[in-house]
Amino acid sequence: MQAPKEIAVVGKYLALAWESGEECFIEGSYLRLHSPSAEQAGEKDIFGRISGGSSESDFSKVRILDFVRIGNYALRLRFSDGHNTGIYSWEILKSLADSFESEKRA
């Protein structure tokens, strides 16, 4: 998947503009809740069991402070609660954008 052509933090949202012309706005608290980091999601052992991870689920006050591009495949977001270990690939961001929009409409 190609990188977005534009990326910005706009208020409490991460804004992404894709080459297709599609634009996505994902709330920072939603991205924090769904961080792909082992710190948040846990780690799988060789048997597929997940250990660790955070049980915290209220990130309503958490905001995105900034981001760093990781090569041409992902972003690392830095959040107001100090979390900065999740690496969000373009595929993960697109999937989270779609699920965020679906949940907003529900």
C-alpha positions, 0 to 999 in steps of 0.5 A, a space after each residue: 500500500 502506498 503512503 498517504 500523500 498528506 498527513 497532519 494532526 488536525 485538532 484531536 484527529 490524525 488526517 490522512 489524504 490518499 492518492 485515490 483522493 480519499 481523506 480520513 480523519 481518525 480520532 487520537 483517542 481511538 488510535 491510542 486504544 487500538 495501538 499495535 504496540 506490544 505494550 497495548 495489545 500484548 505479545 504472542 508466544 510461539 503457541 499463539 497465546 497473548 501475554 501482557 498488554 494494557 487493560 486500560 480502555 479510557 483514552 478519551 482525554 489522550 491526544 496526538 502530539 506529533 508523529 514520525 514517519 517510519 521509512 515509507 511504510 508506517 507512522 509512529 505516533 506520540 500521545 499526550 499520555 507518553 505512549 509512543 511505541 506503536 508503529 502504525 503501518 499504512 494498512 493498519 491506519 486505513 483499517 482503523 480509519 474504516 472501523 472508526 467511520 463505521 463506529 461513528 455511524 452506528 
